[in-house]
Amino acid sequence: MEANPQLRPDLERPVVRAVEAFPVQEGSETRYCLRDPQRIAQHALILPPAAVFIVSLFDGTNTIQDIQQACARQFGGPIPLQNITDIVAKLDEELYLMSQRFEEAVAEIERGYFDAPVRPAFHAGMAYEGDPAKLSEHLSGLRDKAGESGSNGGGSALAALVSPHIDLHRGGPCFAHAYNELARHEPADLYLVFGTGHQSRSSLFIATTKPYDTPLGLMPADRDFIEEFSRRAPVNVFEEELLHRDEHSIEFQALWLRHVLGDREAKMVPILCGSLHRFVREERSPRDDAQVADTLDALREMIESYPGRVIVIAGADMSHVGKRFGDPGGIPEDELERVEREDREVIAAMESGEAEAFFESIATKKDRNNVCGLSPIYMTLDIVRPREGRLLNYDRAIEEDTESVVTFAGLSFYR
């Protein structure tokens, strides 16, 4: 009997974490990329097909010997235990497994986040330029190219904005259209920013009192407003606060706000939004849930009584379609046409200013296009209840290597 190579006891039944896995083409072979959207694991891993099968068995129920036997059935012959333990050890080293090493890494990250006085600019130098002068020049250039093609709202007060949260390399022009419109209006004293909480496990509202740092300076948080919100909300809005550490959907809005505002003083209320997709599955409005309704009502009442001007911003992308997102057919031209056609229907519902019309435009199709901005846009429309909305820009980013597409839009809303 083959000796079992030594593994720590916590790895005897390995468990792979919930991370992104998507196909990538290398020559004639399809491999799979593992990537951690939380950036706890710092490096992406490329797995060949045989390793993909092995890792798929890392569910906590299989011992190393069970996995070896499953491989023998799958591949028509045994493979050495050492091959399997090498994969376990590598994934553990890179923090892709639920393990003692991973728990220690998370504990260290938590200490660093909660001890810090600000929320650092996590994606600076990666998703956008980290040098302040170069960044400011880049954002100004994007705004100049976008020009005055937006709406001035016909003299109406700007109440809300939908802006992308895709990286600036791909979504920069769309961001510029949105923030040019914001710049054309009277600045607010407070910007309540809803962002998609991509990694939320259970919370629908996730707040932090930490100011967001950017290479252009801090966007201060309105601590009094946020603490009052936490008292009035029927849910614990700080339960998953650590998600703010690496989430980009609000970071990009803080960056653009700081750029547009310059030296003007203003505060921000950053709230990440968990998924509303259970309401899509259950075919009912989020407002049918008393906790959701009460939390949104509390925010609306606080905004209405705020001693200053408030603008609400949703950091939200639209459709996510293709192989990277579980669609084996990829994105042939007719699929791209379908996605845009259905996006335009969703945008028309947004322009109505009706939160329920927007929700229904996605729910009736069972959210087959994976609209990751569903929650922040719905919450924005629900608490603002604008008179009308106007499309500023619509765009898409195609990933040729994964045969996938992400779409996004900028919209403005007026009272």
PyMOL commands that set and color helices and strands:
alter all, ss='L'
color gray80, all
select helices_A, chain A and resi 9-11+49-56+64-75+81-93+100-115+132-146+153-155+168-183+223-232+241-245+248-261+277-282+286-288+290-304+323-325+333-351+355-363+374-384
alter helices_A, ss='H'
color red, helices_A
select strands_A, chain A and resi 20-26+29-35+45-47+158-163+190-196+205-207+267-273+310-315+320-322+388-399+404-414
alter strands_A, ss='S'
color yellow, strands_A
deselect
rebuild
show_as cartoon
